[in-house]
């Protein structure tokens, strides 16, 4: 698949001929990935007149917008891509002769990719060609061959797999990344990591390098951030991204409950939905509690067991909360069935009877509470990835902060849910259980921290939180945002 070109001119001619045959979407993707190849050349190449990371942000916006335009053709994305291309008129951008020019042409390719104009196809192909050209010309001399081979590889995969297929390919797929570009990324990465406002972009570019599946919905919303926000700089864009991520997470991990902030106690708490059928709900709880009394103390199930802790908390503090009861019952039922299959618990009538009773009670709650049923169905559609050791470490570090800003009930539930997520591992899962151990716990943590993050946008809440439990408001805000980002990744985008 790799191809060698005798000269840059031969490469340019091949690129032009290839781009002229492609669709608007393919040319946008081709231009954007060529721009992404040499994005690390920002390091040490910023115009002196641009302060901080504002220059970087212009290039990032152009590259991301072109990637999104390769996926979506709606009018709002077309307009957004055109806005991202506007920065190409600035002398400061023209003065940077490497990554800037490449990103400029990627953004322009996206801007021209609009079927409303007769010249769109030709203009998009021209800009895609120029992006590929600058990907070569801006590389260091010893990187020319690698860059041209990488551009050819992009075209090859687009021919074979299309836009969707290339989106999960590593940026330097099958081609070794030039040492200078690798060093530049290390330097640029360190610079970005020094500013919390650039945290998203570090992870975003790492994802491109790894071939991580894009979160297209998230990228689309970022591309649609208003011009005046982009013009305000990295901090304003970071705040907009933070709100977008939290809003998406509440939709992907829905719960039929509200999150509120108690100004007097300076803590968050959940407010359950109203119980539609209190008599049926009470009967479900009583049957489950009786089945639990038969199983506990024998059959390997003691009060120290995790399942017993969840049920004890549920029966003591959640009797007015159908959403939490349904999730806890499903979580424990799945765990018990899994433990029996793994021979951790005996296949006794008491254990299997408890699991069946909890599962049936959860079904009954969904049958009589439409909001709980709808939330379950939406959560069931989400893919769930297992947390990496690094993500688990970040989760563990966040737990004390969450407990400090939560009321007693919510703090206890966080501790139980984090225990499930941090100790879970993939394995055989019964049909009636969540897709992975800790699935419901992950969704519940995600929904709750996302709602907490959105509430902290209020200056009154942020002020009241400052110093709560010994933590500064900034630490709390960053902790919540980190958790939102991690769980969005776990839910697969």
Secondary structure, 3 states (H helix, E strand, C coil): CCCCCCCHHHHHHHHHHHHHCCCHHHHHHHHHHHHHHCHHHHCCCCCCCCCCCHHHHHHHHHHHHHHHHCCCCCHHHHHHHHHHHHHHHCHHHHHCCCHHHHHHHHHHHHHHCCCCCCCHHHHHHHHHHHHHHHHHHCCCHHHHHHHHHHHHHHHHHHHHHHHHHHCCCCCCCCCCCCHHHHHHHHHHHHHHHCCHHHHHHHHHHHHHHHCCCCCHHHHHHHHCCCHHHHHHCHHHHHHHHHHHHHHHHHHHCCCCEEEEEECCCCEEEEEECCCCCHHHHHHHHHHHHHHHHHHCCECCECCCCHHHHHHHHHHHHCCCCHHHHHHHHHHHHHHHHHHHHCCCCCCCHHHHHHHHHHHHHHHHHHHHCHHHHHHHHHHHCCCCCCCCHHHHHHHHHHHHHHHHCECHHHHHHHHHHHHHHHHCCCCCCCCCCCCCCCHHHHHHHHHHHHHHHHHCCCHHHHHHHCCHHHCCHHHHHHHHHHHHHHHHHHCCC
